[in-house]
């Protein structure tokens, strides 16, 4: 999209709209994002139930949202790489592999966080 030159509150409204478009695109086109989103929808109530303090609840929920953030960034990397064609290139593969590793590490952080909060 071209820059609109919007400022102030209009820019915030426009940014929210672009964010919604990105969310819809990820849900429609990325199976991993859909799976992780549904897992978050199931686990956020568990975080609210099992978290003893407000901080525990916030940490558990934030770790779930962190996975979604990293998955969105990984999907964005993959989309940019794929836009340039189907040819196999070492740098394209490296970028995709690093994005995948980032998602793996985010999930690992989430598992460690949940274990640490629920089993101190």
C-alpha angles and dihedrals in degrees: 000000000000119000111267098202089232117156138186119005093352090059090052091050091048091048090051089052092051089048090053090050090051092049091051092047092051092048093048099043107027119068092187091055091050091050093048092045092053090047088054091049089054097042101044091072087048089053090052091049101043100036107098098199133031088252092053090051092048093049093049093048093043092053089055093049089048089063090054092049092051091045090053091051091048091050090049091052091049092049092052092047092047092048090068094060146272098282115123111244128172094229093049091051091046092051092050093045092050091050090051090049090052090056091048091051092047090053090047090052089050093051092048090048094051092047091048094050098040097040107033 
